């Protein structure tokens, strides 16, 4: 009997060895391509029942060209690099890793909030040159300021819990919250004031983004929305770089409309050397590492493989799927 074939397309910064071992122990033949090129993925994945994907784009024509494919198992929470409609039409499951790095990403967001509001880039720059130098504007006292949260899912809610003792007020917006009364009650118990998009923009001294990337949210932080924020406010993004119009944010930083930005994600990754936000004196940029911890790395590899194994053994993946084609 021919063993089912599982293909790792890419896993740039995570060792897939434990996942490969799990799959082989469950009767799979496993190959590792180490490529982000969809054409190569298509050419070298013929006959595969499973694609285990890191950051590689999986467009509709790749899915259409792999008639034996049953599952695309992602090693991230984000899934905007896979054509979900094509997967659904082809009867292919798509799974992600929701909740695995909630604590880590929320902690990273809080770290960026503290680093930007405390002006770490300025103080790091001058510490070896002029010990007594001070920024043009002194850092704010957070207990007198409002934290705005755009997106109140697992990560936004976790950050609200972390930040509740730091900020004077927390205000949040989530377009999907009306569908989840339990989550609404939990957020209100943390003291989060629920409001509309425009109110959060206008009220926040620090705005932290936790929205998924969808056609509706792409570029949601643009020149118009930045102009509606408080002058001298701060922006943090640990979600998706494409939520932000990069040239608009660069202009807002130059003008002082936005005093500082803490970014774990950019609209292009890896960021080119000339990216306008990478070396801006008012930004702190980290290379999409908000998820990183010893715990998450192990769980990412295990769950990605286990979703494939569970689908083969039981007809359902281990985690709640992004696409259930039944």
DRENTOR-245030 format. One line per 2 residues: number of its first residue (from 1); their letters; for each residue x, y, z of N, C-alpha, C, CB. Coordinates in steps of 0.1 Angstrom, whole numbers, always signed. Glycine has a CB too. Layout:
! residues N
NUM> a> X Y Z X Y Z X Y Z X Y Z; ...
END
This chain:
! residues 326
1> xx> +8 -12 +0 +0 +0 +0 +9 +12 +0 -10 +0 +12; +6 +22 -9 +14 +34 -10 +11 +43 +2 +11 +42 -23
3> xx> +22 +48 +8 +20 +57 +19 +16 +71 +14 +34 +59 +27; +7 +78 +22 +3 +92 +18 +15 +101 +19 -8 +97 +28
5> xx> +15 +111 +10 +27 +120 +9 +23 +133 +15 +30 +122 -6; +32 +138 +24 +31 +151 +30 +43 +159 +27 +30 +150 +46
7> xx> +41 +172 +22 +51 +181 +17 +52 +193 +26 +49 +185 +3; +64 +195 +32 +67 +208 +39 +72 +217 +28 +78 +206 +50
9> xx> +65 +228 +25 +69 +238 +15 +81 +246 +20 +58 +247 +11; +80 +251 +32 +90 +260 +38 +87 +261 +53 +89 +274 +32
11> xx> +98 +263 +60 +97 +265 +75 +110 +273 +79 +96 +251 +83; +111 +285 +74 +123 +292 +74 +130 +293 +88 +121 +306 +69
13> xx> +122 +296 +99 +128 +299 +112 +124 +289 +122 +124 +313 +116; +118 +277 +118 +114 +267 +128 +119 +254 +123 +99 +268 +130
15> xx> +125 +246 +132 +130 +233 +129 +118 +223 +128 +140 +228 +139; +115 +218 +116 +103 +209 +115 +106 +194 +119 +99 +209 +100
17> xx> +118 +191 +123 +122 +177 +126 +111 +170 +135 +135 +177 +132; +107 +176 +146 +97 +168 +154 +84 +166 +146 +94 +176 +167
19> xx> +80 +175 +138 +68 +173 +130 +70 +162 +119 +64 +186 +123; +82 +162 +113 +85 +151 +103 +84 +138 +110 +99 +154 +97
21> xx> +90 +137 +122 +90 +124 +130 +76 +120 +132 +98 +126 +143; +67 +129 +137 +53 +125 +140 +46 +120 +127 +46 +137 +145
23> xx> +48 +126 +116 +42 +122 +104 +47 +109 +99 +44 +133 +93; +60 +107 +100 +65 +94 +96 +61 +82 +105 +81 +94 +96
25> xx> +60 +85 +118 +55 +75 +127 +40 +72 +124 +56 +80 +141; +33 +81 +118 +19 +79 +115 +17 +73 +101 +11 +92 +116
27> xx> +28 +70 +94 +27 +63 +81 +28 +72 +69 +14 +56 +80; +32 +84 +70 +34 +93 +59 +48 +93 +54 +30 +108 +63
29> xx> +49 +95 +41 +62 +98 +34 +63 +113 +35 +63 +93 +20; +74 +118 +39 +76 +133 +41 +87 +138 +32 +78 +136 +56
31> xx> +84 +149 +25 +95 +156 +18 +95 +171 +22 +93 +155 +3; +107 +177 +22 +108 +191 +25 +114 +199 +14 +117 +193 +38
33> xx> +107 +209 +9 +111 +216 -3 +120 +228 +0 +99 +220 -11; +117 +235 +10 +124 +247 +14 +123 +257 +3 +139 +244 +17
35> xx> +111 +261 -1 +109 +271 -11 +97 +279 -9 +108 +264 -25; +97 +292 -13 +85 +300 -13 +79 +302 -27 +89 +314 -7
37> xx> +85 +295 -37 +81 +296 -51 +69 +287 -54 +92 +293 -60; +57 +293 -57 +45 +285 -59 +47 +276 -71 +33 +294 -62
39> xx> +54 +280 -81 +57 +271 -93 +64 +259 -89 +64 +279 -104; +74 +260 -81 +82 +249 -77 +74 +240 -67 +95 +253 -69
41> xx> +66 +246 -59 +57 +238 -50 +47 +229 -59 +48 +248 -41; +41 +235 -69 +33 +228 -78 +40 +216 -85 +26 +237 -88
43> xx> +52 +219 -90 +59 +209 -98 +64 +198 -89 +71 +216 -104; +67 +200 -76 +73 +190 -68 +64 +184 -58 +85 +196 -61
45> xx> +51 +188 -59 +41 +182 -49 +30 +174 -55 +34 +194 -42; +33 +169 -67 +23 +160 -74 +21 +148 -65 +28 +156 -88
47> xx> +8 +145 -63 +4 +133 -55 +4 +135 -40 +14 +122 -58; +7 +148 -36 +7 +150 -22 -8 +151 -16 +14 +164 -19
49> xx> -10 +145 -5 -23 +147 +2 -22 +159 +12 -26 +134 +10; -10 +163 +16 -9 +174 +26 +2 +183 +22 -7 +168 +40
51> xx> -1 +196 +23 +10 +207 +23 +11 +213 +36 +7 +217 +12; +23 +213 +42 +26 +219 +55 +33 +232 +52 +34 +210 +65
53> xx> +27 +244 +54 +31 +256 +48 +35 +266 +59 +20 +262 +39; +46 +273 +56 +51 +284 +65 +46 +297 +59 +66 +284 +66
55> xx> +54 +304 +51 +50 +317 +45 +48 +316 +30 +61 +327 +48; +49 +304 +24 +48 +303 +10 +33 +307 +5 +51 +289 +5
57> xx> +32 +315 -5 +19 +317 -11 +13 +305 -18 +19 +329 -20; +0 +302 -15 -6 +290 -22 -18 +296 -30 -11 +279 -11
59> xx> -16 +300 -42 -27 +306 -50 -36 +295 -56 -21 +314 -62; -47 +299 -63 -57 +290 -67 -51 +280 -77 -68 +298 -74
61> xx> -42 +284 -86 -37 +275 -96 -28 +264 -90 -29 +282 -107; -22 +266 -79 -15 +255 -72 -24 +245 -67 -6 +261 -61
63> xx> -35 +250 -60 -45 +241 -55 -52 +233 -66 -56 +249 -47; -55 +240 -77 -62 +233 -88 -53 +222 -94 -66 +243 -99
65> xx> -39 +224 -94 -30 +215 -100 -26 +203 -91 -18 +222 -103; -32 +202 -79 -29 +191 -70 -42 +184 -66 -22 +197 -57
67> xx> -47 +176 -75 -60 +169 -73 -60 +160 -61 -64 +162 -85; -49 +155 -56 -49 +146 -45 -49 +153 -31 -37 +136 -46
69> xx> -47 +166 -32 -45 +174 -20 -58 +174 -11 -42 +188 -23; -56 +171 +2 -67 +171 +12 -66 +182 +22 -68 +157 +19
71> xx> -54 +186 +25 -52 +196 +36 -40 +205 +33 -51 +189 +49; -42 +218 +36 -31 +228 +37 -30 +231 +52 -34 +241 +28
73> xx> -20 +227 +58 -18 +229 +73 -8 +240 +75 -13 +216 +80; -12 +251 +80 -3 +263 +82 +3 +263 +95 -12 +276 +80
75> xx> +15 +270 +96 +22 +270 +108 +21 +285 +114 +37 +266 +106; +11 +291 +111 +8 +305 +116 -7 +306 +119 +13 +315 +105
77> xx> -10 +318 +125 -24 +321 +128 -29 +327 +115 -25 +330 +140; -21 +335 +108 -26 +342 +96 -27 +332 +84 -16 +353 +92
79> xx> -37 +335 +76 -40 +326 +64 -42 +334 +52 -52 +317 +67; -38 +346 +51 -41 +355 +39 -32 +351 +27 -39 +369 +42
81> xx> -22 +342 +29 -13 +338 +18 -19 +325 +11 +1 +335 +23; -31 +321 +15 -37 +309 +9 -50 +313 +2 -39 +297 +19
83> xx> -53 +309 -10 -66 +312 -16 -77 +303 -10 -65 +310 -32; -84 +308 +0 -94 +300 +7 -106 +296 -1 -99 +308 +19
85> xx> -110 +305 -10 -121 +301 -19 -118 +290 -28 -126 +313 -27; -105 +290 -33 -101 +279 -42 -100 +266 -34 -87 +282 -48
87> xx> -95 +267 -22 -94 +255 -13 -108 +249 -11 -87 +258 +0; -117 +258 -7 -131 +253 -4 -137 +246 -17 -140 +265 +0
89> xx> -135 +253 -28 -141 +247 -41 -135 +233 -44 -139 +257 -52; -122 +232 -41 -115 +219 -44 -117 +208 -33 -100 +222 -46
91> xx> -124 +212 -22 -126 +202 -12 -114 +200 -3 -130 +189 -18; -106 +211 -2 -93 +210 +6 -95 +217 +19 -81 +216 -2
93> xx> -91 +211 +30 -92 +217 +43 -80 +227 +45 -91 +206 +54; -82 +237 +52 -71 +247 +56 -72 +248 +71 -73 +260 +48
95> xx> -60 +246 +77 -59 +248 +92 -49 +258 +95 -57 +234 +99; -51 +265 +106 -40 +274 +111 -38 +271 +126 -45 +289 +110
97> xx> -31 +280 +133 -27 +277 +147 -33 +288 +156 -12 +276 +149; -46 +289 +158 -52 +299 +166 -49 +297 +181 -67 +300 +164
99> xx> -45 +308 +187 -43 +307 +202 -30 +302 +207 -54 +299 +207; -22 +297 +199 -9 +291 +204 +0 +302 +209 -2 +283 +193
101> xx> +1 +313 +203 +10 +324 +207 +3 +336 +212 +19 +328 +195; -9 +334 +217 -17 +345 +222 -9 +353 +233 -30 +341 +228
103> xx> -4 +346 +243 +4 +353 +254 +16 +360 +248 +8 +343 +264; +23 +353 +239 +36 +359 +234 +33 +372 +226 +43 +349 +226
105> xx> +23 +371 +217 +20 +383 +209 +15 +395 +217 +10 +379 +197; +6 +392 +227 +1 +402 +235 +13 +408 +243 -10 +397 +244
107> xx> +22 +400 +248 +33 +405 +256 +42 +414 +247 +42 +393 +261; +44 +409 +234 +52 +417 +225 +46 +431 +222 +54 +409 +212
109> xx> +33 +431 +221 +26 +443 +218 +28 +453 +230 +10 +441 +216; +26 +447 +242 +29 +456 +254 +43 +461 +255 +25 +448 +267
111> xx> +52 +452 +251 +66 +457 +250 +68 +468 +241 +75 +445 +247; +62 +468 +229 +63 +478 +219 +56 +491 +224 +57 +474 +206
113> xx> +45 +489 +231 +38 +501 +237 +47 +508 +247 +25 +497 +244; +53 +501 +256 +62 +507 +265 +75 +513 +259 +66 +496 +276
115> xx> +80 +506 +249 +92 +511 +243 +90 +524 +235 +98 +500 +234; +78 +524 +228 +76 +537 +220 +72 +548 +229 +65 +534 +210
117> xx> +63 +546 +239 +58 +557 +248 +70 +562 +257 +46 +553 +256; +79 +553 +260 +90 +557 +269 +102 +562 +260 +95 +546 +277
119> xx> +100 +563 +247 +110 +569 +238 +123 +561 +238 +113 +583 +241; +123 +548 +238 +135 +540 +238 +144 +543 +227 +132 +526 +238
121> xx> +139 +545 +214 +148 +547 +203 +157 +560 +206 +141 +549 +190; +151 +571 +211 +158 +583 +213 +169 +581 +224 +148 +594 +218
123> xx> +164 +575 +235 +174 +573 +247 +185 +564 +243 +166 +569 +259; +182 +553 +236 +193 +544 +232 +203 +552 +223 +187 +532 +225
125> xx> +198 +560 +214 +206 +567 +205 +216 +577 +212 +198 +575 +195; +211 +584 +222 +219 +595 +229 +227 +590 +241 +210 +606 +233
127> xx> +224 +578 +246 +230 +573 +258 +246 +574 +258 +226 +559 +262; +251 +570 +246 +266 +570 +245 +271 +583 +240 +270 +560 +236
129> xx> +263 +593 +238 +267 +606 +232 +265 +618 +242 +260 +609 +219; +253 +619 +246 +249 +630 +255 +240 +625 +266 +243 +642 +247
131> xx> +246 +621 +277 +238 +614 +288 +226 +622 +293 +247 +611 +300; +227 +635 +292 +217 +644 +297 +207 +649 +287 +223 +656 +304
133> xx> +208 +643 +275 +199 +648 +264 +184 +643 +267 +203 +642 +250; +175 +651 +263 +161 +648 +266 +153 +650 +253 +155 +657 +277
135> xx> +143 +642 +250 +135 +644 +238 +127 +657 +238 +125 +632 +236; +122 +661 +226 +115 +674 +225 +102 +673 +234 +111 +677 +211
137> xx> +96 +661 +235 +84 +660 +243 +87 +649 +253 +72 +656 +235; +84 +651 +266 +87 +641 +276 +77 +630 +275 +86 +647 +290
139> xx> +80 +618 +279 +71 +606 +278 +58 +608 +286 +78 +593 +282; +47 +603 +281 +35 +605 +288 +33 +595 +300 +23 +603 +279
141> xx> +25 +599 +310 +22 +590 +321 +10 +582 +316 +18 +598 +334; +12 +569 +315 +1 +560 +309 -12 +560 +317 +7 +546 +307
143> xx> -11 +561 +330 -23 +561 +338 -32 +572 +335 -19 +561 +353; -27 +582 +328 -36 +594 +324 -39 +593 +309 -28 +607 +327
145> xx> -37 +582 +303 -39 +580 +288 -48 +569 +285 -25 +578 +281; -53 +569 +273 -62 +559 +268 -56 +550 +258 -75 +566 +261
147> xx> -57 +537 +260 -53 +527 +251 -64 +523 +242 -47 +514 +258; -62 +524 +229 -72 +519 +219 -68 +506 +213 -75 +530 +209
149> xx> -78 +497 +213 -75 +483 +207 -84 +482 +195 -78 +472 +217; -78 +480 +183 -85 +476 +171 -85 +461 +169 -80 +484 +159
151> xx> -95 +454 +173 -95 +440 +173 -95 +435 +187 -84 +434 +165; -105 +427 +191 -106 +422 +205 -108 +407 +205 -118 +429 +212
153> xx> -101 +400 +197 -100 +386 +197 -91 +381 +209 -96 +380 +184; -85 +370 +207 -77 +364 +218 -66 +374 +222 -71 +351 +214
155> xx> -59 +379 +212 -47 +387 +215 -51 +401 +220 -38 +389 +203; -60 +407 +214 -65 +420 +219 -70 +419 +233 -76 +426 +210
157> xx> -78 +409 +236 -83 +407 +250 -72 +404 +260 -93 +395 +250; -62 +396 +256 -51 +393 +265 -43 +406 +268 -42 +383 +259
159> xx> -41 +414 +257 -34 +427 +260 -42 +436 +269 -32 +434 +246; -56 +436 +267 -64 +444 +276 -62 +440 +290 -79 +443 +272
161> xx> -61 +427 +293 -58 +423 +307 -45 +427 +312 -59 +408 +308; -34 +426 +303 -21 +431 +307 -21 +446 +310 -11 +428 +296
163> xx> -28 +453 +302 -27 +468 +302 -37 +475 +312 -29 +474 +288; -46 +467 +317 -56 +473 +326 -51 +481 +338 -66 +463 +330
165> xx> -40 +477 +343 -34 +484 +355 -25 +495 +351 -27 +474 +363; -22 +496 +338 -13 +507 +333 -20 +519 +328 -4 +501 +322
167> xx> -31 +517 +320 -37 +528 +314 -49 +533 +322 -42 +524 +300; -52 +546 +320 -64 +552 +327 -77 +547 +321 -64 +567 +326
169> xx> -77 +544 +308 -89 +539 +301 -85 +530 +289 -98 +550 +296; -92 +520 +287 -90 +511 +275 -103 +511 +267 -86 +496 +279
171> xx> -102 +515 +254 -114 +515 +245 -111 +506 +234 -116 +530 +241; -121 +499 +229 -119 +489 +219 -130 +488 +208 -116 +476 +225
173> xx> -125 +484 +197 -135 +481 +185 -132 +468 +179 -133 +492 +175; -143 +460 +176 -142 +448 +169 -154 +445 +161 -139 +436 +179
175> xx> -153 +444 +148 -165 +443 +140 -173 +430 +142 -162 +444 +125; -166 +420 +148 -172 +407 +150 -177 +404 +164 -162 +396 +146
177> xx> -176 +414 +173 -179 +412 +187 -193 +409 +189 -174 +423 +195; -202 +415 +181 -216 +414 +184 -221 +399 +183 -224 +422 +173
179> xx> -213 +391 +176 -216 +377 +175 -212 +368 +187 -210 +371 +162; -205 +375 +196 -200 +367 +208 -203 +374 +221 -184 +366 +206
181> xx> -214 +372 +226 -218 +379 +239 -209 +375 +251 -232 +376 +242; -204 +363 +251 -195 +359 +262 -182 +367 +262 -192 +344 +261
183> xx> -177 +369 +250 -164 +377 +249 -167 +391 +252 -159 +376 +235; -179 +396 +248 -182 +410 +252 -183 +412 +267 -196 +414 +246
185> xx> -189 +403 +274 -190 +403 +288 -176 +403 +295 -199 +392 +294; -168 +394 +290 -154 +393 +295 -146 +406 +294 -147 +381 +289
187> xx> -147 +412 +282 -140 +424 +280 -145 +435 +288 -141 +428 +265; -158 +436 +290 -164 +446 +299 -160 +444 +313 -179 +446 +298
189> xx> -158 +432 +317 -153 +429 +331 -139 +434 +333 -154 +414 +334; -131 +435 +322 -117 +440 +323 -117 +455 +322 -109 +434 +311
191> xx> -129 +461 +321 -129 +476 +320 -128 +482 +306 -119 +482 +329; -129 +473 +296 -128 +478 +282 -141 +485 +278 -124 +466 +272
193> xx> -140 +497 +274 -152 +504 +268 -153 +501 +254 -150 +520 +271; -164 +495 +250 -166 +491 +236 -172 +502 +228 -175 +479 +235
195> xx> -166 +505 +216 -170 +517 +208 -168 +514 +194 -162 +529 +212; -172 +523 +186 -171 +522 +171 -157 +526 +166 -181 +531 +164
197> xx> -154 +523 +154 -141 +525 +148 -137 +540 +150 -141 +521 +133; -146 +549 +146 -142 +563 +146 -139 +568 +160 -153 +571 +140
199> xx> -147 +563 +170 -145 +568 +184 -132 +563 +189 -157 +563 +193; -128 +550 +186 -115 +545 +191 -104 +553 +184 -114 +530 +187
201> xx> -105 +556 +171 -94 +564 +165 -93 +577 +172 -98 +566 +150; -104 +584 +174 -103 +598 +180 -99 +598 +194 -117 +604 +178
203> xx> -101 +587 +202 -99 +587 +216 -86 +582 +221 -110 +579 +223; -79 +574 +213 -68 +566 +217 -55 +575 +217 -65 +554 +208
205> xx> -48 +575 +228 -34 +580 +229 -24 +570 +223 -31 +584 +243; -27 +557 +225 -19 +546 +220 -29 +537 +213 -11 +539 +231
207> xx> -27 +535 +200 -36 +526 +192 -29 +513 +189 -41 +533 +179; -34 +502 +193 -28 +489 +190 -37 +480 +181 -25 +481 +203
209> xx> -31 +475 +170 -39 +468 +160 -38 +453 +162 -33 +472 +146; -50 +447 +162 -52 +433 +163 -62 +427 +154 -55 +429 +178
211> xx> -64 +433 +143 -74 +429 +133 -68 +419 +123 -80 +441 +125; -76 +410 +118 -72 +401 +108 -71 +409 +95 -81 +389 +106
213> xx> -63 +404 +85 -62 +410 +72 -73 +405 +63 -48 +408 +66; -82 +413 +59 -93 +410 +50 -93 +421 +40 -106 +408 +58
215> xx> -101 +419 +29 -103 +430 +19 -108 +443 +26 -113 +426 +8; -116 +441 +37 -122 +453 +44 -111 +460 +52 -134 +449 +52
217> xx> -102 +452 +58 -92 +458 +67 -79 +462 +61 -89 +449 +79; -77 +458 +48 -64 +461 +42 -63 +477 +40 -63 +455 +28
219> xx> -52 +483 +45 -51 +497 +45 -60 +505 +53 -52 +502 +31; -66 +499 +64 -76 +506 +72 -69 +517 +80 -82 +496 +82
221> xx> -56 +516 +82 -49 +528 +88 -42 +535 +77 -39 +523 +99; -49 +545 +72 -45 +553 +60 -44 +567 +64 -54 +551 +48
223> xx> -41 +576 +54 -39 +590 +56 -51 +596 +63 -37 +598 +43; -63 +592 +59 -75 +598 +65 -77 +593 +80 -88 +593 +58
225> xx> -75 +580 +83 -76 +576 +97 -65 +581 +106 -77 +561 +97; -53 +582 +100 -42 +588 +108 -45 +602 +112 -29 +587 +101
227> xx> -51 +610 +102 -54 +624 +105 -65 +625 +116 -59 +631 +92; -73 +615 +118 -84 +616 +128 -79 +611 +142 -95 +607 +124
229> xx> -67 +606 +142 -61 +603 +155 -56 +615 +163 -50 +593 +154; -55 +614 +176 -50 +625 +184 -36 +629 +179 -50 +622 +199
231> xx> -33 +642 +177 -20 +646 +174 -10 +642 +185 -19 +662 +173; +1 +636 +180 +11 +631 +190 +8 +617 +196 +13 +641 +200
233> xx> -1 +610 +190 -4 +597 +195 +6 +586 +190 -19 +593 +192; +4 +574 +195 +13 +563 +191 +5 +552 +184 +20 +558 +204
235> xx> +12 +544 +176 +6 +533 +169 +15 +521 +170 +4 +537 +154; +8 +510 +174 +15 +497 +175 +8 +487 +166 +15 +492 +190
237> xx> +16 +478 +159 +10 +468 +151 +17 +455 +152 +10 +472 +136; +10 +445 +157 +16 +431 +158 +7 +421 +150 +17 +426 +173
239> xx> -1 +426 +141 -11 +418 +134 -6 +415 +120 -24 +425 +134; -9 +424 +111 -5 +423 +97 +0 +436 +92 -16 +417 +88
241> xx> +11 +437 +85 +16 +449 +80 +7 +456 +70 +30 +447 +74; +0 +449 +62 -9 +455 +52 -21 +462 +58 -13 +444 +42
243> xx> -23 +461 +71 -34 +470 +77 -30 +484 +76 -36 +466 +92; -18 +488 +74 -13 +501 +74 -8 +506 +60 -1 +503 +84
245> xx> -12 +518 +56 -7 +524 +44 +7 +530 +48 -17 +535 +39; +17 +523 +43 +31 +527 +48 +35 +541 +45 +41 +517 +41
247> xx> +33 +546 +32 +37 +560 +30 +29 +570 +38 +34 +563 +15; +16 +567 +41 +8 +576 +49 +14 +576 +64 -7 +571 +49
249> xx> +18 +564 +69 +23 +564 +82 +36 +571 +83 +25 +550 +87; +45 +570 +73 +58 +577 +72 +56 +592 +73 +66 +572 +60
251> xx> +46 +597 +65 +43 +611 +65 +38 +616 +79 +33 +614 +54; +29 +607 +85 +24 +611 +98 +35 +611 +109 +13 +601 +102
253> xx> +44 +602 +108 +56 +603 +117 +65 +615 +114 +64 +590 +115; +67 +618 +102 +75 +630 +98 +69 +643 +104 +77 +631 +83
255> xx> +56 +644 +103 +49 +656 +107 +47 +657 +122 +35 +657 +100; +48 +645 +129 +45 +645 +143 +31 +642 +147 +49 +658 +149
257> xx> +22 +640 +137 +9 +636 +140 +9 +623 +147 +1 +635 +126; +18 +614 +143 +20 +602 +151 +34 +603 +157 +19 +589 +142
259> xx> +35 +603 +170 +47 +605 +177 +57 +593 +176 +45 +609 +191; +51 +581 +176 +60 +570 +175 +52 +557 +171 +67 +567 +188
261> xx> +59 +548 +165 +52 +536 +160 +61 +524 +164 +50 +536 +145; +54 +514 +170 +61 +501 +173 +55 +490 +164 +59 +497 +188
263> xx> +63 +484 +156 +59 +475 +145 +66 +462 +145 +60 +482 +131; +58 +451 +147 +64 +438 +145 +61 +432 +131 +58 +428 +156
265> xx> +53 +439 +123 +50 +435 +110 +51 +447 +100 +36 +428 +110; +55 +444 +88 +55 +454 +78 +48 +449 +65 +70 +458 +74
267> xx> +45 +458 +56 +38 +454 +44 +46 +446 +35 +33 +466 +37; +59 +446 +36 +68 +437 +29 +78 +430 +38 +77 +445 +18
269> xx> +78 +417 +38 +87 +409 +47 +94 +398 +39 +79 +403 +59; +107 +397 +40 +116 +405 +48 +116 +419 +42 +130 +400 +48
271> xx> +118 +429 +51 +117 +443 +47 +129 +447 +39 +116 +452 +59; +128 +454 +27 +139 +458 +20 +147 +469 +28 +135 +464 +6
273> xx> +159 +470 +25 +168 +479 +33 +163 +494 +32 +182 +479 +28; +156 +497 +21 +152 +511 +20 +137 +513 +24 +153 +516 +5
275> xx> +132 +504 +31 +118 +505 +36 +117 +518 +44 +113 +492 +44; +107 +526 +42 +106 +539 +48 +104 +539 +63 +95 +547 +42
277> xx> +99 +527 +69 +97 +527 +83 +108 +520 +91 +84 +520 +86; +117 +513 +83 +127 +505 +90 +137 +512 +98 +134 +497 +79
279> xx> +142 +524 +93 +152 +531 +100 +147 +545 +104 +164 +533 +91; +134 +547 +104 +128 +560 +108 +131 +562 +123 +113 +560 +105
281> xx> +135 +574 +126 +139 +577 +140 +127 +576 +150 +145 +591 +141; +115 +576 +145 +103 +575 +154 +97 +561 +154 +93 +585 +150
283> xx> +104 +551 +149 +98 +538 +149 +107 +528 +156 +96 +533 +134; +101 +518 +162 +108 +506 +166 +102 +494 +158 +106 +503 +182
285> xx> +111 +487 +151 +107 +476 +142 +114 +463 +147 +110 +479 +127; +105 +453 +149 +111 +440 +152 +106 +430 +140 +105 +434 +166
287> xx> +114 +420 +137 +112 +412 +125 +102 +401 +126 +125 +407 +120; +89 +405 +129 +78 +395 +130 +82 +384 +139 +75 +390 +116
289> xx> +85 +387 +152 +89 +377 +162 +80 +377 +174 +103 +380 +166; +68 +384 +173 +59 +385 +184 +55 +371 +189 +47 +393 +180
291> xx> +55 +361 +181 +50 +348 +184 +61 +340 +192 +46 +340 +172; +73 +345 +192 +85 +336 +195 +86 +333 +210 +97 +343 +191
293> xx> +87 +321 +213 +90 +316 +227 +94 +301 +225 +79 +318 +237; +100 +296 +236 +104 +281 +235 +91 +273 +234 +112 +277 +247
295> xx> +80 +277 +241 +68 +270 +241 +61 +270 +227 +58 +275 +252; +60 +282 +221 +53 +283 +209 +60 +275 +197 +51 +297 +205
297> xx> +73 +276 +197 +80 +269 +186 +77 +254 +186 +95 +271 +187; +77 +248 +198 +74 +234 +199 +60 +231 +196 +77 +229 +213
299> xx> +50 +239 +200 +36 +237 +197 +33 +239 +183 +28 +246 +206; +39 +249 +177 +37 +252 +162 +40 +239 +154 +45 +264 +158
301> xx> +51 +234 +156 +55 +222 +148 +46 +210 +151 +70 +218 +151; +43 +208 +164 +35 +196 +167 +21 +197 +162 +34 +195 +182
303> xx> +14 +209 +164 +0 +210 +159 -1 +210 +144 -6 +223 +165; +9 +217 +137 +8 +217 +123 +8 +202 +117 +20 +224 +117
305> xx> +17 +194 +123 +17 +180 +119 +5 +172 +123 +30 +173 +124; +1 +175 +136 -10 +168 +141 -23 +170 +134 -12 +171 +156
307> xx> -25 +182 +128 -37 +185 +120 -38 +176 +108 -37 +200 +115; -26 +173 +102 -26 +164 +90 -29 +150 +95 -12 +165 +84
309> xx> -23 +146 +106 -24 +132 +111 -39 +130 +115 -15 +129 +123; -45 +139 +122 -58 +138 +127 -68 +137 +115 -62 +150 +136
311> xx> -66 +145 +105 -75 +145 +94 -75 +131 +87 -72 +156 +83; -63 +126 +86 -61 +112 +80 -68 +101 +88 -46 +109 +78
313> xx> -67 +103 +101 -71 +92 +110 -86 +93 +114 -63 +92 +123; -91 +105 +115 -105 +107 +120 -114 +114 +110 -105 +114 +133
315> xx> -108 +120 +100 -117 +128 +91 -118 +143 +94 -130 +122 +90; -112 +147 +106 -112 +161 +110 -98 +164 +116 -123 +163 +121
317> xx> -94 +177 +114 -81 +181 +120 -82 +183 +135 -76 +194 +113; -71 +185 +141 -71 +187 +156 -77 +201 +160 -57 +186 +161
319> xx> -74 +211 +152 -79 +225 +155 -91 +228 +147 -68 +235 +153; -98 +238 +151 -110 +243 +143 -104 +248 +130 -118 +254 +151
321> xx> -109 +243 +119 -103 +247 +106 -107 +261 +101 -107 +237 +95; -99 +267 +93 -102 +279 +86 -112 +276 +74 -89 +286 +81
323> xx> -109 +265 +68 -118 +260 +57 -122 +246 +60 -111 +261 +43; -135 +244 +62 -140 +230 +63 -148 +228 +50 -149 +229 +76
325> xx> -143 +220 +41 -150 +218 +28 -162 +209 +28 -140 +214 +18; -166 +204 +39 -177 +194 +39 -190 +200 +35 -178 +187 +52
END
